[in-house]
Each structure stands twice: as structure tokens, then as C-alpha cells.
């Protein structure tokens, strides 16, 4: 919030090529197809920095998603999300090299990655970018991911979050193992670092330990920012304890308000200031020169969706066999029959709520799932989209947004060249960065 009380709109871009949140993105004629080339990401980073985004963050998938029979064929045949996923830390390192201010969020799992490895890789990105790194903390959710790391199945949710609490604490201890000023670099005095300012980590007991110290000095921004996306009750408690930026999927303004209020209560219960946690629900704007142009763009996006492919993707997501995918049946009932299939209670609750609110059939659910994953879809000219985003912030539904783009680069350009200036004219978005560190962007 500015000193005059005007609430700023925080913007974070979520990028997951080649499908992103619009599952047909890889085959759309306006989409770039060089998503295995570094230029795809460096061009995107420059555009987002031109748009004064706080940060770009990259989700991750540690397995090709399987269907109910353990087959990866549907994902590979349809180009489903997770078919091809580059390592976020490698991609963000390339994006860091061509930007100066844009924050860089990497997804790393606490279930499969030791805390020392997390601490070192995230802090390496933070130093190389001049203090712009964020760690999107995930616990992972599926058995196929677990099997890729030598486990028979994913641990129970409660166990994953209990372990994540210990991993995050250990990572923070490692990041704090070098005190400010520990790196001396006194050439004449022949003193590289001050040993008195470098410490072992506290022994907190339990199964997750790292003796330390970390082999890197303290972060330029104090420590990398912590981001999290848990929407279940347990995930919300975890976010209230640790997260500084929370990404959420909510189907309506009222759902956003309820989730934001619950998150703020969780922060208070963890003895934190709720204003230290930014709540950023996901949106997928469709922008045109006029409202009619935007509607035409949406219709064109929908025209590329094949209904049978969409049903197959929904079946893969819910681990539902083909005979259960009656297009005219209730979408909510289908999700309810397959609760637990995605590994995310919060996501499944969102699917059920949106289906019930809209009376959605299985067909409706399948089509919406491949177009925008049931996220709110601000639609119109730049002024209309900016108005809707500002209204959500002003009504306590959001502190900003995780923005997804159906087609890269055209959807990104439409937003950056249209909606960003509209927000800036309202005084709701910076016209330039006031600092280099990600924390300075998030502080507004």
C-alpha cells in the first residue's frame, strides 16, 4: 500500500511451457514453438520486466502424469501439462541473466530434496540475480513422482507437511549460518571471511538435520522469499507459519475473500502480522482492443479445443476410466467419486465448488479445465480488465494476482501493453522499480 492509502496491485506471472494453463497452447497457431530454446524464456523475462511485474514463477512436475491404469499415454498423446517440464532453477538462471529487477520464483519439493541442496541452489540463484529469488515450497502430491525418487508411494499428506515444516526451518537455519558482514574479503589483512560470524545450524532434533554452515554467504535481500500454494486446512496452516506470498485458485470474488481471510487468520495464529503475507489468486485475463475483440479471442481459443481430448485429459487428471466420462453427467459428482486422485485436497474442493456453483456437467468441466483450469477470466478491453483487478483488490479479495497467459507471446503482450498502462494510469502499479531486491517489490 502506498503512503496515501492506495492499494497497489502485485503481479506475478506463472509460466509453464509448452501448455501453461491453456492446455491447447502448444498447438495454437500464434504460440511460439521454441519452448526448448533459451530465447523463449529470455524474451518472456524481458517483456515481464517491461511490464513491471514483481516476479515470474515456474511450477514444476517431477513425473509425466499417469492415468488410472498407470499409463502416461494420454499425457504424451495430448500434450497434457507435465509432458515436458524443464528444471525451473536452470530456466530462471537464464532469465536472471537478461533482467535486472524481475523476481524469480522456483518450485522445489521438500519431499524429495534435502534441505542443504535446497538452501544452496536457491541462495545461488539469489546471489547471481542480485537478490531476486523466491522459493515456491511444495510437498509434491502423486505416487508417480514418489516412484521417480525411489519410493513406493507418496507419503501421507500430514507426514509431508510435518516434514516440510522441518525442511523449511532447516533451510532458514542454513541461510542464517552466515551473519551479515561475515564475508570480509580483506586482501591486505589476508582474511577472506570472519569465522566468528559463520555458524553451525541449531540442532533442533528430529529426522531432518543439516549441520552447516552453508557454503554461501548471506542473501543480498536477507533471505530468498518464501512462496506457497496450499489450499487445504493443513496447507493453510503451513502458509500461515512460513509463506510471504501465497498463490491460490479460487473461482469467484467471494471465494477469494474467504480464502484470504482464512489465510490471514492462520498468520495471526502463527504469531505473524497478516499484512506480511500477500494473497495472490490466479487469473487468466483475455484482453482485446474492445470487449467484442476480447470475446472473439476467447471464442478463437475455445475453437482449438477438441472435446474428446478434453474428456481424456479430465479422465487422466481424476484417474477416471473412460466409461465414467459421460459428458452429460454431473461434474461435481465425478470429482467426488475420485477424491484423492490429484493429491491436492484444496484443488479438488475448488473443482467441486465451481461445478456446483455453475451446474457444470462433465463436458463443461473438461472444457473449462483445458482452457483456463477454472480460474477467473477477466475479459474485455484493457480498462475493463484493470477495473476488475482493482475491484478485487479493493474489496479484500486479493493483494494482487498470479497471472497466467493462454498464448505466448501474444497474450503476454496484450496484458503488458494494455492492462499494465491502465493500472499505472490509476496509480495502482509502479511505473518503474524502486529497488533491485524482490523484497522491495513486494513491500510496494
C-alpha positions as CSV (number, residue, x, y, z in Angstrom):
1,X,0.0,0.0,0.0
2,X,1.3,3.5,-0.9
3,X,1.6,6.2,1.8
4,X,-1.6,7.8,0.5
5,X,-3.6,4.6,1.3
6,X,-4.0,3.5,-2.4
7,X,-3.5,-0.3,-2.6
8,X,-1.0,-1.4,-5.1
9,X,-1.7,-4.4,-7.4
10,X,1.0,-7.0,-7.2
11,X,1.6,-9.0,-10.3
12,X,3.3,-12.4,-10.6
13,X,3.5,-14.3,-13.9
14,X,3.2,-18.1,-13.8
15,X,4.8,-19.7,-16.8
16,X,4.7,-23.4,-17.6
17,X,5.6,-24.1,-21.3
18,X,4.5,-25.6,-23.5
19,X,0.9,-25.9,-22.3
20,X,0.7,-23.4,-19.5
21,X,-2.8,-23.2,-18.1
22,X,-4.4,-23.3,-21.6
23,X,-3.8,-27.0,-22.5
24,X,-4.1,-26.3,-26.2
25,X,-1.3,-23.7,-26.1
26,X,1.3,-25.9,-27.6
27,X,-0.8,-26.3,-30.8
28,X,-2.2,-22.8,-31.1
29,X,-1.0,-21.2,-34.3
30,X,0.0,-18.0,-32.5
31,X,2.1,-19.8,-29.9
32,X,5.9,-19.9,-30.0
33,X,7.1,-23.4,-30.5
34,X,10.7,-22.9,-29.4
35,X,10.0,-23.6,-25.7
36,X,13.0,-25.9,-25.5
37,X,15.2,-22.9,-26.5
38,X,16.6,-20.4,-24.1
39,X,15.4,-17.5,-26.2
40,X,11.7,-18.3,-25.4
41,X,12.4,-17.6,-21.7
42,X,14.7,-14.7,-22.1
43,X,12.3,-12.9,-24.4
44,X,9.5,-13.5,-21.9
45,X,11.5,-12.3,-19.0
46,X,12.3,-9.0,-20.8
47,X,8.6,-8.5,-21.5
48,X,7.6,-9.1,-17.9
49,X,10.2,-6.8,-16.6
50,X,9.0,-4.1,-19.1
51,X,5.6,-4.7,-17.6
52,X,6.9,-4.1,-14.0
53,X,5.9,-7.5,-12.7
54,X,7.0,-8.3,-9.2
55,X,8.1,-11.8,-10.2
56,X,7.8,-14.7,-12.6
57,X,7.5,-18.1,-11.1
58,X,7.8,-21.6,-12.6
59,X,5.8,-24.6,-11.4
60,X,7.4,-28.0,-11.6
61,X,6.4,-31.6,-12.2
62,X,8.6,-34.5,-11.3
63,X,6.9,-37.1,-13.3
64,X,4.9,-37.5,-16.5
65,X,1.3,-37.7,-15.2
66,X,-0.4,-41.1,-15.3
67,X,-4.0,-42.2,-15.7
68,X,-5.9,-44.7,-13.5
69,X,-4.0,-47.6,-15.1
70,X,-0.6,-46.1,-14.6
71,X,-0.2,-45.2,-18.3
72,X,1.4,-42.0,-19.5
73,X,-0.1,-42.3,-23.0
74,X,-2.9,-39.7,-22.6
75,X,-0.5,-37.1,-21.3
76,X,2.0,-37.7,-24.1
77,X,-0.6,-38.0,-26.9
78,X,-2.5,-34.9,-26.0
79,X,0.5,-32.8,-24.9
80,X,-1.0,-32.6,-21.4
81,X,0.6,-30.4,-18.7
82,X,3.6,-32.2,-17.3
83,X,4.5,-34.0,-20.5
84,X,7.6,-31.8,-20.8
85,X,9.0,-29.8,-17.9
86,X,12.4,-28.0,-17.8
87,X,14.2,-27.6,-14.4
88,X,12.9,-24.3,-13.0
89,X,16.2,-23.3,-11.5
90,X,18.1,-23.8,-14.8
91,X,15.5,-21.7,-16.7
92,X,15.4,-19.0,-14.1
93,X,19.2,-18.7,-14.2
94,X,18.9,-17.8,-17.9
95,X,16.1,-15.3,-17.2
96,X,18.2,-13.7,-14.4
97,X,21.0,-13.0,-16.9
98,X,18.8,-10.7,-19.1
99,X,16.9,-8.9,-16.4
100,X,17.8,-6.5,-13.6
101,X,14.7,-6.3,-11.4
102,X,12.2,-9.1,-12.2
103,X,11.8,-11.5,-9.2
104,X,12.5,-15.2,-9.9
105,X,10.4,-17.9,-8.2
106,X,11.5,-21.6,-8.4
107,X,9.4,-24.6,-7.3
108,X,11.4,-27.1,-5.2
109,X,9.9,-30.1,-3.4
110,X,10.6,-30.6,0.3
111,X,9.6,-34.3,0.0
112,X,12.4,-35.3,-2.4
113,X,15.1,-32.6,-2.0
114,X,17.4,-32.4,1.1
115,X,17.4,-29.1,2.9
116,X,21.1,-28.4,2.2
117,X,20.5,-28.8,-1.6
118,X,17.5,-26.5,-1.5
119,X,19.4,-23.9,0.6
120,X,22.4,-23.9,-1.7
121,X,20.6,-23.9,-5.0
122,X,18.1,-21.2,-4.0
123,X,20.7,-19.0,-2.5
124,X,22.9,-19.4,-5.6
125,X,20.1,-18.1,-7.7
126,X,19.6,-15.3,-5.2
127,X,23.2,-14.2,-5.4
128,X,23.5,-14.5,-9.1
129,X,20.4,-12.4,-9.6
130,X,21.3,-9.7,-7.1
131,X,18.7,-10.7,-4.5
132,X,15.6,-11.6,-6.6
133,X,15.0,-15.3,-5.8
134,X,11.9,-16.9,-4.3
135,X,11.3,-20.5,-3.3
136,X,7.9,-21.9,-4.1
137,X,7.6,-24.5,-1.4
138,X,5.7,-27.7,-2.4
139,X,5.4,-31.1,-0.8
140,X,4.5,-32.9,-4.1
141,X,1.4,-34.9,-4.4
142,X,1.5,-38.1,-6.5
143,X,2.7,-41.6,-6.4
144,X,4.3,-41.4,-9.8
145,X,6.5,-38.5,-8.5
146,X,7.5,-40.6,-5.5
147,X,8.4,-43.6,-7.7
148,X,10.8,-41.4,-9.6
149,X,12.7,-40.9,-6.4
150,X,12.8,-44.5,-5.2
151,X,9.7,-44.5,-3.1
152,X,6.8,-46.9,-3.5
153,X,4.2,-44.2,-2.8
154,X,3.9,-40.6,-1.8
155,X,3.9,-40.2,2.0
156,X,0.6,-39.3,3.7
157,X,-0.3,-35.6,3.5
158,X,0.1,-34.9,7.2
159,X,3.5,-36.5,7.1
160,X,4.6,-34.5,4.1
161,X,3.6,-31.2,5.7
162,X,5.2,-32.2,9.0
163,X,8.4,-32.9,7.1
164,X,8.1,-29.7,5.2
165,X,7.9,-27.7,8.4
166,X,11.2,-29.3,9.4
167,X,12.8,-28.8,6.0
168,X,11.8,-25.1,5.8
169,X,13.2,-24.5,9.3
170,X,16.5,-26.2,8.4
171,X,16.8,-24.2,5.1
172,X,16.2,-21.0,7.1
173,X,18.9,-22.0,9.6
174,X,21.3,-22.7,6.8
175,X,20.6,-19.3,5.2
176,X,21.2,-17.7,8.5
177,X,24.5,-19.6,9.1
178,X,26.5,-16.6,7.7
179,X,25.8,-13.4,9.7
180,X,25.8,-10.0,8.0
181,X,29.4,-8.9,7.3
182,X,30.9,-12.4,7.5
183,X,32.4,-12.2,4.0
184,X,35.3,-9.8,4.7
185,X,37.5,-10.1,1.5
186,X,40.3,-8.2,3.2
187,X,43.2,-8.7,0.8
188,X,45.8,-6.8,2.8
189,X,44.8,-8.4,6.0
190,X,44.8,-11.8,4.3
191,X,41.3,-12.5,5.7
192,X,38.6,-14.0,3.4
193,X,35.8,-14.3,5.9
194,X,35.3,-13.9,9.7
195,X,34.9,-17.3,11.3
196,X,33.2,-15.8,14.3
197,X,30.3,-14.7,12.1
198,X,29.8,-18.1,10.4
199,X,27.9,-20.7,12.5
200,X,26.7,-24.3,12.6
201,X,22.9,-24.7,12.4
202,X,21.0,-25.3,15.7
203,X,20.3,-29.0,16.5
204,X,16.5,-28.9,16.7
205,X,16.2,-32.7,16.9
206,X,14.1,-34.8,14.6
207,X,14.9,-36.7,11.4
208,X,15.6,-33.6,9.2
209,X,19.1,-32.2,10.0
210,X,21.9,-30.3,8.3
211,X,25.0,-29.4,10.3
212,X,26.0,-26.5,8.2
213,X,27.3,-23.9,7.8
214,X,26.2,-23.3,4.2
215,X,28.9,-22.7,1.7
216,X,27.5,-19.4,0.6
217,X,27.3,-16.0,2.4
218,X,24.0,-14.3,3.4
219,X,21.4,-13.3,0.8
220,X,21.6,-9.8,-0.7
221,X,17.9,-9.5,0.4
222,X,18.3,-11.1,3.8
223,X,17.0,-14.4,2.6
224,X,15.0,-15.6,-0.5
225,X,11.3,-15.0,-0.4
226,X,9.1,-18.0,0.6
227,X,6.1,-18.7,-1.6
228,X,3.4,-21.4,-1.2
229,X,0.2,-22.6,-2.7
230,X,-1.5,-25.0,-0.2
231,X,-5.3,-24.5,-0.1
232,X,-6.3,-27.3,2.3
233,X,-6.6,-26.6,6.0
234,X,-3.2,-28.2,6.7
235,X,-1.7,-26.2,3.7
236,X,-3.2,-23.0,5.0
237,X,-1.6,-23.6,8.5
238,X,1.7,-24.2,6.8
239,X,1.3,-21.0,4.7
240,X,0.4,-19.0,7.8
241,X,3.6,-20.1,9.5
242,X,6.0,-19.7,6.7
243,X,4.8,-18.1,3.5
244,X,5.3,-14.5,2.4
245,X,3.4,-14.9,-1.0
246,X,0.5,-17.3,-1.3
247,X,-0.8,-18.5,-4.7
248,X,-4.3,-19.7,-4.8
249,X,-7.0,-20.8,-7.2
250,X,-10.5,-19.5,-6.3
251,X,-13.5,-19.5,-8.6
252,X,-15.2,-16.3,-7.6
253,X,-14.5,-13.0,-5.7
254,X,-16.3,-14.3,-2.7
255,X,-14.2,-17.5,-2.6
256,X,-11.1,-15.3,-2.9
257,X,-12.3,-13.2,0.1
258,X,-13.0,-16.2,2.2
259,X,-9.6,-17.8,1.4
260,X,-7.7,-14.5,2.0
261,X,-9.4,-14.1,5.4
262,X,-8.7,-17.7,6.4
263,X,-5.0,-17.2,5.4
264,X,-4.8,-14.0,7.4
265,X,-6.3,-15.8,10.4
266,X,-3.7,-18.6,10.0
267,X,-0.9,-16.0,10.0
268,X,-2.2,-14.5,13.3
269,X,-2.4,-17.9,14.8
270,X,1.2,-18.4,13.9
271,X,2.1,-15.1,15.7
272,X,2.7,-13.3,12.4
273,X,1.5,-10.0,11.1
274,X,-1.2,-10.9,8.5
275,X,0.0,-7.9,6.4
276,X,3.3,-9.7,5.9
277,X,1.5,-12.4,3.7
278,X,0.4,-11.4,0.2
279,X,-2.6,-13.4,-1.1
280,X,-2.4,-13.7,-4.9
281,X,-5.2,-15.7,-6.6
282,X,-4.7,-16.9,-10.1
283,X,-6.4,-15.2,-13.1
284,X,-6.2,-15.7,-16.8
285,X,-7.2,-12.4,-18.5
286,X,-8.4,-12.3,-22.1
287,X,-7.7,-8.8,-23.4
288,X,-8.7,-7.1,-26.7
289,X,-8.9,-3.6,-28.1
290,X,-12.6,-3.7,-27.3
291,X,-14.8,-6.1,-25.3
292,X,-16.0,-7.6,-28.6
293,X,-12.4,-8.2,-29.6
294,X,-11.7,-9.9,-26.3
295,X,-14.8,-12.1,-26.7
296,X,-13.7,-13.0,-30.2
297,X,-10.3,-14.0,-28.9
298,X,-11.9,-16.2,-26.3
299,X,-14.1,-17.9,-28.9
300,X,-11.0,-18.5,-31.0
301,X,-9.2,-20.1,-28.1
302,X,-12.2,-22.3,-27.4
303,X,-12.3,-23.4,-31.1
304,X,-9.0,-25.2,-30.8
305,X,-10.3,-27.5,-28.0
306,X,-11.3,-31.0,-29.0
307,X,-14.0,-32.3,-26.8
308,X,-12.8,-35.9,-26.8
309,X,-9.2,-34.8,-26.0
310,X,-10.6,-32.6,-23.2
311,X,-12.6,-35.6,-21.7
312,X,-9.5,-37.8,-21.9
313,X,-7.4,-35.2,-20.1
314,X,-10.1,-34.8,-17.4
315,X,-10.1,-38.6,-17.0
316,X,-6.4,-38.7,-16.7
317,X,-6.5,-35.9,-14.1
318,X,-9.1,-37.6,-11.9
319,X,-7.9,-41.2,-12.6
320,X,-11.4,-41.9,-14.0
321,X,-11.8,-44.7,-16.6
322,X,-13.4,-43.7,-20.0
323,X,-16.7,-45.3,-19.1
324,X,-17.3,-42.9,-16.3
325,X,-16.8,-39.8,-18.5
326,X,-20.5,-39.3,-19.5
327,X,-20.4,-35.7,-20.9
328,X,-24.0,-35.0,-19.6
329,X,-23.3,-36.3,-16.1
330,X,-22.6,-34.1,-13.1
331,X,-19.1,-32.7,-12.9
332,X,-19.2,-32.3,-9.2
333,X,-20.3,-35.9,-8.7
334,X,-17.4,-37.2,-10.9
335,X,-14.9,-35.3,-8.8
336,X,-16.4,-36.5,-5.6
337,X,-16.2,-40.1,-6.7
338,X,-12.5,-39.7,-7.4
339,X,-11.4,-37.6,-4.4
340,X,-7.7,-38.0,-3.6
341,X,-6.8,-38.8,-7.2
342,X,-5.0,-35.5,-7.8
343,X,-3.2,-35.5,-4.4
344,X,-4.5,-32.0,-3.7
345,X,-7.5,-31.7,-1.4
346,X,-7.7,-27.9,-1.9
347,X,-7.7,-28.3,-5.7
348,X,-10.4,-30.9,-5.6
349,X,-12.6,-28.8,-3.3
350,X,-12.2,-26.0,-5.8
351,X,-13.3,-28.2,-8.7
352,X,-16.4,-29.3,-6.7
353,X,-17.3,-25.8,-5.6
354,X,-17.0,-24.4,-9.1
355,X,-19.0,-27.3,-10.7
356,X,-21.8,-26.9,-8.1
357,X,-21.9,-23.1,-8.5
358,X,-22.2,-23.3,-12.2
359,X,-24.2,-26.5,-12.5
360,X,-21.4,-27.9,-14.7
361,X,-21.6,-31.2,-16.5
362,X,-18.6,-33.4,-17.1
363,X,-18.3,-31.9,-20.5
364,X,-18.4,-28.4,-19.1
365,X,-15.7,-29.3,-16.5
366,X,-13.5,-30.9,-19.1
367,X,-13.7,-27.9,-21.5
368,X,-13.1,-25.3,-18.8
369,X,-10.2,-27.4,-17.3
370,X,-8.3,-27.4,-20.6
371,X,-9.0,-23.7,-21.3
372,X,-8.2,-22.0,-18.0
373,X,-8.2,-24.6,-15.2
374,X,-11.3,-22.9,-13.8
375,X,-9.6,-19.7,-12.8
376,X,-11.4,-16.3,-13.0
377,X,-11.2,-14.9,-16.5
378,X,-11.3,-11.1,-16.6
379,X,-12.4,-10.3,-20.2
380,X,-12.6,-7.1,-22.1
381,X,-10.5,-4.1,-23.2
382,X,-7.6,-3.0,-21.0
383,X,-9.6,-0.5,-19.0
384,X,-12.3,-3.1,-18.2
385,X,-9.7,-5.7,-17.1
386,X,-7.8,-3.2,-15.0
387,X,-11.1,-2.1,-13.4
388,X,-11.9,-5.7,-12.5
389,X,-8.5,-6.4,-11.0
390,X,-8.6,-3.2,-8.9
391,X,-12.1,-4.0,-7.7
392,X,-10.9,-7.4,-6.4
393,X,-8.0,-5.8,-4.6
394,X,-10.2,-3.0,-3.1
395,X,-12.8,-5.5,-1.9
396,X,-10.3,-7.5,0.1
397,X,-10.4,-10.4,-2.3
398,X,-6.7,-10.2,-3.3
399,X,-3.5,-8.4,-2.7
400,X,-2.6,-8.9,-6.4
401,X,-2.6,-11.7,-8.9
402,X,-0.8,-14.7,-10.3
403,X,-1.4,-14.0,-14.0
404,X,-1.4,-16.9,-16.5
405,X,-1.3,-16.5,-20.2
406,X,-3.1,-18.8,-22.7
407,X,-0.9,-18.0,-25.7
408,X,2.7,-16.9,-25.6
409,X,3.7,-14.3,-26.6
410,X,0.5,-12.6,-27.8
411,X,-1.4,-12.9,-24.5
412,X,1.6,-11.6,-22.6
413,X,2.0,-8.6,-25.0
414,X,-1.8,-7.8,-24.8
415,X,-1.5,-7.6,-21.0
416,X,1.8,-5.8,-20.7
417,X,0.9,-3.3,-23.5
418,X,-2.7,-2.8,-22.4
419,X,-3.6,-3.6,-18.9
420,X,-0.3,-2.6,-17.3
421,X,-0.5,1.0,-18.6
422,X,-4.2,1.1,-17.5
423,X,-3.1,0.1,-13.9
424,X,-0.3,2.6,-14.0
425,X,-2.7,5.5,-15.0
426,X,-4.7,4.6,-11.9
427,X,-1.7,4.8,-9.7
428,X,-2.1,1.1,-8.9
429,X,1.1,-0.3,-10.4
430,X,4.7,1.0,-10.3
431,X,6.0,2.8,-13.4
432,X,9.5,1.7,-12.6
433,X,11.1,-0.4,-9.9
434,X,12.2,1.4,-6.8
435,X,14.7,-1.3,-5.8
436,X,16.5,-4.3,-7.1
437,X,15.6,-6.9,-4.5
438,X,12.4,-8.9,-4.8
439,X,11.5,-7.9,-1.2
440,X,11.4,-4.3,-2.2
441,X,8.9,-5.1,-5.0
442,X,6.7,-7.0,-2.6
443,X,6.8,-4.2,0.0
444,X,5.2,-1.9,-2.6
